[in-house]
Amino acid sequence: MTAPTATSTEIEPISGVAHWVTKQHETGPIRLYAWEKYLPSREGDFAGIILLVHGSSMASTPTFDLQVPGQPEVHSPMDYFARRGYDVWCFDCEGYGRSDKTRDSKFYVADGADDTEAVADYIKGGRGDEKLLIHGGSSGALRAALFAERRPDRVKRLILDAFVWTGKGSPTLEQRRKRLPEYLASNRRPVNPEFVRTIFTRDHPGTADQPVVEAFAEAICALDDSIPNGTYVDMCQNLPLNDPTKLNVPVLIARGQFDGIAGFDDLLEYFRLLPNPDKQFIVMPGTAHSSLHGKNFKTSLHIFESFWSQPDPVYQG
């Protein structure tokens, strides 16, 4: 009697590759850390190339590749999209994480847009001229939008998550402006677990699971004990930094129901002025400022993938 053949249930491992990107600056070359994840079986046949742009208070991998103990891959957007056949990239802006922190600078939103362009060019050199699917969260959305204004030729679809335009209707920014002199006086501010926890309590407590919050805080503080003040200064005194009339690419604006930074009417007016008819505005229910780490993160990921995988219009009139 022949023994039955075992059926393999192995899941293909996701590959993770670290890259070092050189950004040219008048003070000299700057090294930026980039992190790529994908399924090797999809190399050469990706569903698309995703570039993720992080926000003000943390480096990229805690945001986009968070690994929560006992829940491998569950809370990592990079793993989620890699499993679905995408080539997924994130990077640390200058002044954050593993990237260079040597320049005497606050590192403003415009610096992050420069970083995004440098990484986009690097990806083009290795993966070809395919346009990118981009997600920016919070000040990362400002960085991503500014990059897309400059380089629409490199952007296929853009998601602005927890975005802010003029700052009107933002209780969080109203409170933050009270500390503007402090942010102007120093290039960096300390970051610690207590501060990270406030991200999840300031708008609407209860929108995130505490083990995820703690893993997020630990991952952030393992890379940085201080973070640049430039984006806080920009968002307190220099808004608007983005011009919707110059953003002529397909755009999804995603706003958490309880987000204290992304003013609803402010975003609606920005949305109205976007010239490309391929645009969407969506509210993520039960979500505060950090959509990727809340209890409803699966809803957010579904929304983002749906937008990125949407067929381009055949007829636009």
C-alpha positions in Angstrom: 0.0 0.0 0.0 1.4 3.4 -1.0 1.5 6.1 1.6 -0.4 9.2 0.7 1.6 12.1 -0.5 1.7 15.0 1.9 0.3 18.3 0.6 2.5 21.3 1.2 0.9 24.0 3.3 4.0 26.2 3.4 3.4 29.9 2.8 6.0 31.7 0.7 8.2 33.8 2.8 8.2 37.5 2.2 11.6 38.9 1.2 12.9 42.1 2.9 15.7 44.0 1.4 17.5 47.1 2.9 18.7 49.8 0.6 20.8 52.9 1.0 19.7 55.8 -1.2 22.0 58.8 -1.7 20.3 62.2 -1.8 22.4 65.0 -3.3 22.4 68.2 -1.1 24.4 71.4 -1.3 26.1 70.4 1.9 27.1 67.0 0.5 25.5 63.6 -0.1 22.9 62.4 2.4 22.2 58.7 3.0 18.6 57.6 3.3 17.5 54.2 4.5 14.9 52.4 2.4 13.2 49.1 3.1 11.6 46.9 0.4 9.3 43.8 0.9 7.9 41.5 -1.8 7.2 37.9 -2.7 10.1 36.5 -4.8 7.6 34.6 -7.0 6.1 37.9 -8.1 9.4 39.6 -9.0 9.0 40.8 -12.6 5.2 40.5 -12.4 4.2 42.8 -9.6 0.7 44.1 -9.2 2.3 47.5 -8.8 5.1 49.4 -6.9 4.0 51.0 -3.6 5.9 53.8 -1.9 4.9 54.7 1.7 5.8 58.0 3.3 5.8 58.3 7.1 4.7 61.2 9.3 6.2 63.6 11.8 6.8 61.5 14.9 8.3 58.3 13.8 10.5 56.5 11.3 9.1 54.4 8.5 9.3 50.8 9.7 7.3 51.2 12.9 4.6 52.8 10.8 4.5 50.4 7.8 6.1 47.2 9.0 5.0 46.9 12.6 5.4 43.4 14.0 3.3 42.8 17.1 4.3 39.8 19.3 2.1 36.8 18.6 0.6 38.4 15.5 3.2 38.1 12.7 2.3 40.0 9.5 -1.1 41.1 10.9 -0.2 44.7 11.6 2.3 45.3 8.8 0.9 47.1 5.8 4.0 46.1 3.9 3.4 42.4 4.5 -0.3 42.9 3.6 0.4 44.4 0.2 3.4 42.1 -0.5 1.1 39.1 0.0 -1.1 40.6 -2.6 1.6 40.8 -5.2 2.9 44.4 -4.8 6.5 45.5 -4.5 6.3 47.6 -1.3 8.8 50.3 -0.2 9.2 52.7 2.7 12.0 54.9 3.8 13.2 57.0 6.7 13.2 60.7 5.9 16.4 62.5 6.7 16.7 63.1 10.5 14.7 60.0 11.3 15.5 56.3 12.1 18.4 54.9 10.2 18.8 57.8 7.8 21.5 60.5 8.3 20.9 62.9 11.1 24.1 65.0 10.8 22.7 68.2 9.2 21.8 71.1 11.5 18.2 71.3 10.4 14.6 71.0 11.6 13.8 69.0 8.4 10.7 70.5 7.1 8.0 69.1 4.8 9.9 70.3 1.7 12.9 68.3 2.9 10.7 65.2 3.1 9.4 65.8 -0.4 13.1 65.9 -1.6 13.7 62.6 0.2 10.6 61.1 -1.5 11.9 62.2 -4.9 15.4 60.7 -4.2 13.8 57.3 -3.2 11.5 57.4 -6.2 14.4 57.9 -8.5 16.3 55.1 -6.8 13.3 52.7 -7.3 13.1 53.8 -11.0 16.8 52.9 -11.4 16.2 49.4 -10.0 12.6 48.6 -11.0 12.1 50.5 -14.2 10.0 53.5 -15.1 6.6 52.2 -13.8 4.7 54.9 -12.0 4.3 54.6 -8.2 1.3 54.0 -6.0 1.9 56.3 -3.1 0.5 56.6 0.5 1.4 59.4 2.8 0.1 59.6 6.4 -0.2 62.8 8.4 2.8 65.0 7.5 3.8 62.2 5.2 0.7 63.1 3.2 2.0 66.7 2.9 5.4 65.4 1.8 3.8 63.0 -0.7 1.4 65.6 -2.1 4.3 68.1 -2.6 6.3 65.4 -4.4 3.3 64.6 -6.6 2.9 68.3 -7.4 6.5 68.4 -8.5 6.6 65.0 -10.3 3.2 63.9 -11.5 5.1 61.8 -14.1 6.2 59.4 -11.3 2.8 59.0 -9.6 0.1 56.5 -10.7 -2.3 56.9 -7.7 -1.9 58.9 -4.5 -3.5 58.4 -1.1 -3.5 61.3 1.3 -4.3 59.8 4.7 -4.8 62.0 7.8 -3.9 65.0 5.6 -4.2 68.7 6.5 -4.4 71.6 4.1 -5.0 75.0 5.8 -5.4 73.7 9.3 -8.9 75.1 9.8 -11.1 73.1 12.0 -8.2 71.2 13.6 -8.4 71.1 17.5 -5.1 69.2 17.6 -3.2 71.9 15.7 -4.9 74.6 17.8 -3.4 73.1 20.9 -0.1 72.4 19.2 0.3 76.1 18.2 0.6 77.0 21.9 4.0 75.2 21.9 5.2 76.8 18.7 8.0 78.9 20.4 9.3 75.6 21.9 9.4 74.0 18.5 11.1 77.0 16.9 13.8 77.1 19.6 15.1 73.6 19.0 15.7 71.4 15.9 14.4 68.2 17.7 12.0 67.2 20.4 12.2 64.1 22.6 10.1 61.0 21.7 9.1 58.4 24.3 6.4 55.8 24.9 4.3 58.2 26.8 4.2 60.6 23.9 3.3 57.8 21.4 0.4 56.7 23.6 -1.1 60.3 23.3 -1.4 59.8 19.5 -4.1 57.3 20.3 -5.9 59.1 23.2 -5.9 62.8 22.1 -8.7 62.4 19.5 -11.0 59.6 20.7 -9.7 57.0 23.2 -10.5 53.3 22.4 -9.9 53.3 18.7 -6.7 51.2 19.0 -5.8 48.0 20.9 -3.3 48.5 23.6 -0.8 45.7 22.6 -0.6 47.4 19.2 0.0 50.8 20.7 2.8 49.4 23.0 4.5 47.5 20.1 4.3 50.7 18.0 5.8 52.8 20.8 8.6 50.3 21.4 9.4 50.1 17.7 9.6 53.9 17.4 11.8 54.4 20.5 14.1 51.6 19.4 15.1 53.8 16.5 14.8 57.4 17.9 14.9 59.2 21.2 14.3 62.5 19.5 12.6 63.6 16.3 12.8 66.7 14.1 10.6 69.7 14.7 10.3 70.9 11.1 6.9 69.4 10.2 5.4 70.6 13.5 6.6 74.1 12.7 5.2 73.9 9.2 1.8 72.6 10.3 1.6 75.3 13.1 2.6 78.4 11.2 3.2 77.7 7.4 0.0 76.1 6.2 -1.0 75.7 3.4 2.0 74.0 2.0 0.1 72.2 -0.8 -1.7 73.6 -3.8 -4.6 71.3 -4.9 -4.8 73.0 -8.3 -1.3 71.7 -9.1 -2.0 68.1 -8.1 -3.1 66.6 -11.3 -2.9 62.9 -10.5 -5.6 60.4 -9.2 -6.1 61.1 -5.5 -7.9 59.4 -2.6 -8.3 61.6 0.5 -8.9 59.2 3.5 -10.0 60.8 6.8 -10.5 59.0 10.0 -13.9 59.7 11.6 -12.3 61.1 14.8 -9.2 62.6 13.3 -8.4 65.8 15.3 -5.9 67.1 12.7 -7.7 66.6 9.3 -10.5 69.1 9.5 -13.5 67.8 7.5 -14.6 71.0 5.7 -10.9 71.9 5.1 -10.4 68.7 3.3 -13.6 68.9 1.3 -12.5 72.3 -0.1 -9.1 70.8 -1.0 -10.9 67.9 -2.7 -13.2 70.2 -4.6 -10.2 72.0 -6.1 -8.4 68.9 -7.3 -8.3 69.1 -11.1 -8.2 65.4 -11.9 -11.7 63.8 -12.1 -10.3 60.5 -10.9 -10.6 61.4 -7.2 -12.3 60.0 -4.1 -13.0 61.3 -0.6 -13.7 58.7 2.0 -14.3 58.6 5.8 -12.9 55.7 7.7 -15.4 54.8 10.4 -14.2 54.3 14.0 -10.8 55.6 13.1 -8.8 58.5 14.6 -5.5 60.0 13.3 -3.5 56.8 12.9 -5.5 54.6 10.5 -2.9 51.9 10.1 -2.8 51.1 13.8 -6.4 51.4 14.9 -8.9 48.6 15.5 -10.3 49.2 12.0 -7.0 48.9 10.2 -8.4 46.2 8.0 -11.0 48.6 6.7 -8.3 51.1 5.9 -6.1 48.6 4.0 -9.1 47.4 2.0 -9.9 51.0 1.0 -6.3 51.7 0.0 -6.0 48.5 -2.1 -9.3 49.1 -3.8 -8.1 52.5 -4.9 -4.7 51.3 -6.1 -6.2 48.4 -8.0 -9.0 50.4 -9.6 -8.8 50.3 -13.4 -7.8 53.6 -15.0 -10.7 55.3 -16.8 -11.0 54.5 -20.5 -13.0 57.6 -21.3 -12.8 60.9 -19.4 -14.8 63.1 -21.7 
